[in-house]
């Protein structure tokens, strides 16, 4: 994305009370009126509310603190460019096409850092409920190792305990990783993205941008919230040609996300078939024997399966 378009997108996304759905509506309205986003913030203030539904706190930011807000957003874009990250809108490469097809809603923008070409690989999304048991840890390690052997890009979260286990195991096994954040890029890395924050223990290895793609739909400096975590897990599932639920609590959020993935026609695998609702809805039960046979056989043809 060219600099002016990226700056305009960040300028809108950084406004108070402008979330994903509002930004999507504003993008659609601007396209319908053939107005570039870079022109929108320069419109008369009355047009922001009347034509684009910009909320009062956002309008006040532009009117009272417009100079500061513009400088802040220029600094953000410059910092992203300096470390090799990028801003991408839907419809522009390398925006994840799987999100455009499956996410509800499809994010209006994504911040990317790392190997964007990994999005072209078959992807396995790994999900687990928050509780960590010995079975969950064992299953996570085994599935991550199988993903590496089968040549999948492993879609995980990187920050929650089960995601950290998967991310660290995938890295150790040599799997390509698609790490979807529940916070902003800078909040996750704690400054410049030099060291890999997706692991266990106090020591952190250097981040390898050739083997991992980090994706965030949140403002670069925003920290995690419970709502962000739910959005992250849904976006992880949307990336997967195969979704593997190593644990899914009955009635919980991971169960709901997996049921939605089944509705979208995705293949959902449930470890030991431990969730009855997923079994009834069409999820496939897998165990250690299935892992030894490999998981590429579950891929849809268009994603590289046989």
N, C-alpha and C positions, 0 to 999 in steps of 0.2 A: 504494500500500500504506500502510495506516495506521501510525502511528509505533510502536505496541507490537509489531505483527507484524514490521515492518522491523527493529526492535531485536533481537527474538528470533532472527530469521534470521541477522543479522550476529553475534550473540553465539555462535551455534553454529558458523558458518562460520569465525570467528576462532580457534576452539580448535585446539590442536596435534593433528595426526594425524586431523583431520576434513577429508577431501577431498570431491570432488563425489559419488562413489558412496556414501560413508558417510552424507553429508548426505541424499541421496535416500532411503536406507533408513530413516533416522531420521524423515524427513517422512512416509513411507508408514506406518511403525509408529505414529506419533502420530495420523495420520488414522484408522487402523484402531481405535485405542483411544479415539478422539474426545477427544484431549488437544491443546490448543493449544500451539504451540511456545513461547509465552511462559510456559506452565506447566511445561514440561519441565525447565528448569534449576532449578526450585524443588522438584523431586521428591527423595525420599530418595536419598542417594548410591548405595545398593545397587541401586536401580532403574536407574540410568544404565548399569551394566554388564549387569545381568540382563535388562532389558527392551529396552534400546536399543543395546546393544553399544558403548557409548562406551569408547574405549581409555584405558588408564591415564594417559598424559600429559594427556589432556583432563579426566579426572576430577580429577587432582591440581590442574590449573589452577583448576577450579571450587571445590574444597575449600580449597586453600591461598591462592589469589590471587583469589578470587571478586570481592572488592570492586574490586581493580585492574582485573580483566578487564571487569567491568560498566562501570566508568568509561571505560575505553579504548573500548569499543563505543559507549557513549553519545556520546563525543566524535567518533567516526567518523561516526555517523549525523547528528549535528549539522553536521559539516563538509560532508557530502554535501548535506544540505538547504540549507545556506547558499550553495553554489555552483550550485544548481539541478539537481544529480544526484539519481538515485533508485535505490532497491533494488526489485527485482521478482522474485517467485517464479513458477514455472511455473503456468499457469492463470489468472494475473491480468494484465490489461492493464497496460502494453504489452509483455508478454513475447512474443518473436518466435515466432509459430505455426510458422514453418518449422523452428525448432529442435525444437519439440515433436514434429513429424512425422518429422524426418530425423536429428537429432543422436543419436549413440550414445556416452554417454547424453545425454539432454536435460538441460542444466544445471539444477541445483536453484534457482539464483538468478542474476540478472544485474544488474550495475551499469550504469546508462544515463545518458548525458549528451548532451543536444542534442535534435534534432527527432525524437521518437518516431514522429510521423506518417509519416516516410519509410519505415517498415516496411510500409506499405500499398501502396507503389509496386512495380512489377515490378523485380526486382533481378538484376544481373549480377555474379557472383562472378569475380574475376580472380585466378588462381593462377600461380605460376612457381616452378621449382626455384631453389635458392639461388644457383647460379652466374649471373653477369651477363655477357651477351654483347651485342654491338652489335645482333644480331637480337632479343634479348629486350627491350632498351630500346626499339627501334623499334616492335615489336609492342605493347608495353605502352602506349606513347604513343598509337598509332593506335586501339587498342581502347578506351582510356579516353575519347578524344575522340568515338568513335562512340557510346559509352554515353551521353554528354552529349547528343548530337544526337538519340538515340532515346528520351530521357526515362527512362532507367534510373536507379535508385539503384545506385551502384557499390560493391560489397562488397569491401573490401581490408583489409590489415593495418596499414599505416601506419608500421611500424618497420623491417622488413627492407628491403634496398635496392630490390628490385623493387616492394614495396608502397609505399615512399616515392615512387617515380617515378609509380606509378599514382595515389596520393592527391594528389600535387602537380599532376599533369596534369589529373585530374578537377576539382580546385578551380579551376584556371586556365580550364578549358573550361566551368565552370558546372554540373558534374554534382553531383547530390546524392550524399553519401558515407555508407556504412555502414562504420565503421572498427572492426574487431574486434581487440582488444589481446591481446598475449602477456604482459601484466603488469597490475598494478592501475592504476586511474584516476589516483591521485595520483602513482604512480611514473612514469607516462607524461607527465603534464603538469608534473611537477616542482614541485608545490605547487598553488596555485589555478589552475584551467583558464582562463587568460586568453589565452595565446598558443597557436597551432596548432603542435604538435610534429611534424606529419605532412608533412614537406617536405624540401628539400635546402638545404644551405648554412647559414651561421651565423645569418642573419636569420630571424626568425619573425614571420609575420603574426598579427594578432589572430584568435582562434578565433571562427568564426561558428556559433553553436548553431542557427541557423535552417536551415542547409544541410547539416549533418553530424550524424549520430548516432554516438556512440562507445559501444561495448559491451565489457564486460569480465566474465569469469566468475571472475576472480582477486581475492584480497584487495586492497583499495585500495592498500596500501603495498608489495605484493609486486613484486619485480623479475623480469625475464625469465629463463627457463631453456629448454634445448632441448626438454624435454617440453612446456612451455607453447606453444612455437612449433608443434609438431605439432597440439596441441589447437586453437590459433587457426586454422590452415589448414583443419582439418576443419569448424570452425564457420563459416568464411567460405563454404566450399562449400555447407554446409547452408542458408545464406541465399539462395543463388542460384536463381532460376527458370531461368537459364542459367549454366553454369559454363564459363569460357573458360580453357584452359590454354595460356598463351603459351610455356611450356616445361615439359616434364615428363620428367625423366631416367628412362630405362628402369630399372625395379626400385626407383625412389625413392619418397619419401613422397607427392609430388604425384600421381604415377601411381596409387598405392594409393587416395588420396582420390578421384580422378576415377573410378576403377573402382567405388568404393562409391557415388558419386553416380549412375553409370549403373544400378547395381543398384536404386537408389531411384526410377528412372524419370526422373531429371533429364536435361535436354539438356546434353551436354558437347561443346564445340567445341575442337578442337585446331589451333593455329596451324600451317599448312602440313602438317598431318597427320604431324608429325615423330615421333610416338610410335607404333610399330607395335602395341603391346598395346592402346592406346586405340582405334585404328582397328578392330582385330579385335572389340573389345568393343562397338562401336557408336557411338563418338565421331564427330562430323562434322568433316571437314577444312575449314578456312576460310583465306582469304588476303586480300590487299588488295582484290581485286575484290568479294568477299563483303561486306567492310566498306562499300564504296561503295553496295551495294544495301541496307544496313541489316540489323540483327539482330533486330528485333522479330518477324520471320516465324518465328523459332525458339521463340517463347514458347508455352507451353501455353495453351489457351483460357482456363482459369480464372485465369491470371495476367495477362490483358489482351492476349494475342496474337490474331491473326485466324485 
